[in-house]
Amino acid sequence: MAEERLKEINEFLQRMSKEFPEQAKALMLFIRRVEEKGYLDTKTKELISVALGVAKHCQWCIAFHAKNALDAGAKPEEIIEAGWVAALMDGGPGLMYMIPLVKFVDELSKK
């Protein structure tokens, strides 16, 4: 399921880059600047993004940032804990979005 969401993201961004190159270029530059190491390291930023994906109820965001968090050295338990922080702040709906988070982490961490 995570791989399917990641594929959808990639296909969507490729299409937008072709159809709306100026906007896509500006967005990708902004994303790179925000996500690069600064006062916070990449892993911390990705864990924050995981929590925000859960709180905003975005399965694509959860898949994307769970993968990036793993790639940045986060342990599956750290990613799930970030989801718990989101559930604390968001309540029941955030808790329910931990379902795809746990599934995505299980799927992606087996690789």
C-alpha positions as CSV (number, residue, x, y, z in Angstrom):
1,M,0.0,0.0,0.0
2,A,2.9,2.4,0.8
3,E,4.5,1.6,-2.5
4,E,1.3,2.4,-4.3
5,R,1.0,5.8,-2.6
6,L,4.7,6.5,-3.4
7,K,4.1,5.6,-7.0
8,E,1.1,7.9,-7.2
9,I,3.1,10.8,-5.8
10,N,5.9,10.2,-8.3
11,E,3.5,10.0,-11.3
12,F,1.6,13.1,-10.1
13,L,4.7,15.2,-9.6
14,Q,6.1,14.1,-13.1
15,R,2.8,15.2,-14.7
16,M,2.7,18.5,-12.9
17,S,6.4,19.1,-13.9
18,K,5.4,18.7,-17.5
19,E,2.1,20.6,-17.4
20,F,3.0,23.3,-14.9
21,P,6.8,23.5,-15.0
22,E,7.2,26.9,-13.4
23,Q,5.0,26.0,-10.4
24,A,6.5,22.6,-10.0
25,K,10.0,24.0,-10.1
26,A,9.2,26.6,-7.5
27,L,7.5,24.0,-5.3
28,M,10.4,21.5,-5.5
29,L,13.0,24.2,-4.7
30,F,10.9,25.2,-1.6
31,I,10.6,21.6,-0.5
32,R,14.4,21.0,-0.9
33,R,15.2,24.2,1.1
34,V,12.9,23.4,3.9
35,E,13.8,19.7,4.1
36,E,17.6,20.1,4.0
37,K,19.6,20.0,7.2
38,G,19.5,23.3,9.1
39,Y,19.0,23.8,12.8
40,L,17.1,20.5,12.7
41,D,18.5,17.4,11.2
42,T,16.8,15.6,8.4
43,K,15.5,12.8,10.6
44,T,13.8,15.2,13.0
45,K,12.2,17.1,10.1
46,E,10.9,13.9,8.6
47,L,9.4,12.8,12.0
48,I,7.7,16.1,12.2
49,S,6.4,15.6,8.7
50,V,5.1,12.2,9.6
51,A,3.2,13.6,12.5
52,L,1.8,16.4,10.4
53,G,0.7,13.9,7.7
54,V,-1.2,11.9,10.4
55,A,-2.8,15.1,11.9
56,K,-3.8,16.3,8.4
57,H,-5.1,12.9,7.4
58,C,-2.9,12.5,4.3
59,Q,-2.0,9.0,3.4
60,W,0.3,10.2,0.6
61,C,2.2,12.4,3.1
62,I,2.4,9.6,5.6
63,A,3.9,7.2,3.1
64,F,6.3,9.7,1.7
65,H,7.6,11.0,5.0
66,A,7.7,7.5,6.7
67,K,9.9,6.3,3.8
68,N,12.1,9.5,4.1
69,A,12.3,9.1,7.9
70,L,13.5,5.5,7.5
71,D,16.0,6.6,4.9
72,A,17.2,9.3,7.3
73,G,17.9,6.7,10.0
74,A,14.7,6.7,12.0
75,K,13.7,3.5,13.7
76,P,10.2,2.2,13.0
77,E,9.4,2.9,16.7
78,E,10.4,6.5,16.4
79,I,8.1,6.9,13.4
80,I,5.1,5.3,15.2
81,E,5.8,7.5,18.3
82,A,5.6,10.6,16.0
83,G,2.2,9.3,15.0
84,W,1.2,9.1,18.6
85,V,2.2,12.7,19.1
86,A,-0.1,13.6,16.2
87,A,-2.9,11.5,17.7
88,L,-2.5,13.4,21.0
89,M,-2.9,16.7,19.2
90,D,-5.6,15.6,16.7
91,G,-7.7,13.2,18.7
92,G,-9.6,10.3,17.3
93,P,-9.2,11.0,13.6
94,G,-5.4,11.3,14.0
95,L,-5.5,8.0,15.9
96,M,-7.3,6.4,12.9
97,Y,-4.6,7.7,10.5
98,M,-2.1,5.7,12.5
99,I,-3.6,2.7,10.8
100,P,-2.0,3.5,7.4
101,L,1.1,4.8,9.2
102,V,1.7,1.4,11.0
103,K,1.0,-0.5,7.8
104,F,3.4,1.7,5.8
105,V,6.1,1.5,8.3
106,D,5.8,-2.3,8.5
107,E,5.9,-2.5,4.7
108,L,8.7,-0.1,4.2
109,S,10.9,-1.3,7.0
110,K,10.9,-4.9,5.7
111,K,13.0,-3.8,2.7
